[in-house]
Amino acid sequence: MTIKLARREFLRAGLMSAAAIAAGPKLMGSMAYAAEAPDYLTLVGGGQGGAWYLGAATMAEIAKDLWPNVSTTVTPGGSLANLQGVGRRKIDIAYSFAMDVTAAQHGNLAFEGRPIKDLRAIMSTNAAYLSTVAKPEIQSYSDLAGTSAAPGRAGMTGLATFRNVVEEVGVADQVKEVNTDYPEMSGLFKDGVVSSATVIGSIPHSTINEILSTSEGHLLGMDDALVERLSEKYNYERMVIPAGTFVGQNEDVVTAGSVTQVVTHAEVTEEWIYKLTKATWENRQRLIQAHPSYKELTEEMALTGIRIPLHPGAEQYWHEIGLLNS
């Protein structure tokens, strides 16, 4: 499903010469990014109903306030696929995980031999937690052996993270994957088609709460040794889901996770990113209204975990308000 906030506009199409068109999409893209205001922006978040999707939709609304004539498209996505889309210039603004952003810039892990050198960071927004809900008889990730699981679809970091975890605990070849998006997970769990469902993202995640509101289940935790191994191999962080975050959760749950980052690419105009960064920061309350996880978007969080170059427009703004001193 795609949210269309305005119709596609080609206000400057008539200004392009035949020579520019013949030169191909790269030159045409450069000309578009040289305009004073964007005609069109594509923003990609995560699964529908999740914090990324709602955050991207809110940023699109903020962009419309800045540039009333801009056409914006907001679509669901996943961390890895989002970065690939940015690298191919099909996405202007994307949500992703810090661990994936760093890997993409350097060309390792999931991006081995395929670096995306022109990725540029805008900000970090909030922590992202691996959340797995399982049937009552399943007490650990090892217990998933011999069961079916819904860890997300291709291109989603939840799927990649789930595979890393079950590989690390030695049951990867004993778990049947049912690959689907968030909206289908609750029904699959309730109907007994799968014994677990996994997401990675902000908390409380609506998919996990929906499952726990309609079915009997609980969150799976990790011991510190497993988290440490995942951190060493894949750049995850140790996270704690506080008691009371999800329906029926009475204890803290230790898990792995990362930090959400908003990224773009180097060709997007400096002034556009400056204005969008400024307006987003000054309208943080709108993000919080969209999803409570954005309460974490504080001065301490804004530049946390950024290990790639900032986009010059974002860098200028963070300097101006004193968050970036060097």
Summary of the structure (lengths in Angstrom):
residues: 326
radius of gyration: 20.3
end to end distance: 41.9
largest distance: 66.3
contacts: 1127
relative contact order: 0.17
helix: 42%
strand: 20%
